[in-house]
Amino acid sequence: MPVIIVFGLRNSDDTLALESGLKEVVASIEELGLSEDQVSCFFPKEFVIRHPNNEIIVFVEGLFMKQGRTEEVRNKLASQIGENLKNLFTVLPDVKLIEVFVRPFDPAWGFWSSAEEDSK
């Protein structure tokens, strides 16, 4: 199950709408074969305190390496997440940089989940 971690959001930002939008983006990419329920989103606040550079940095972690999840598909995911954020934050002109990093994961490197096996 992929985990999307978004750094740089202020407390006033609407994380509920953002979470819904990010999950929708992931589920819309057919090659990933994921539903919105299989995506987790987290919005740590400490980055804002330490780096008030008006940057939003996104990491997509735990995206299992599977057939069909090619470099092209991962770049499509990064692009669509970035564009989603860019469109959402057009009302916040102080956001100067948005970057998205998709880091694929091989479960053979070490993985455990309390969810059923087929939920990957």
Secondary structure, 3 states (H helix, E strand, C coil): CCEEEEECCCCCCCHHHHHHHHHHHHHHCHHHCCCHHHCEEECCCHHHHHCCCCEEEEEEEEEECCCCCCHHHHHHHHHHHHHHHHHHHHHCCCCCEEEEEEEEECHHHCCCCCCCHHHC
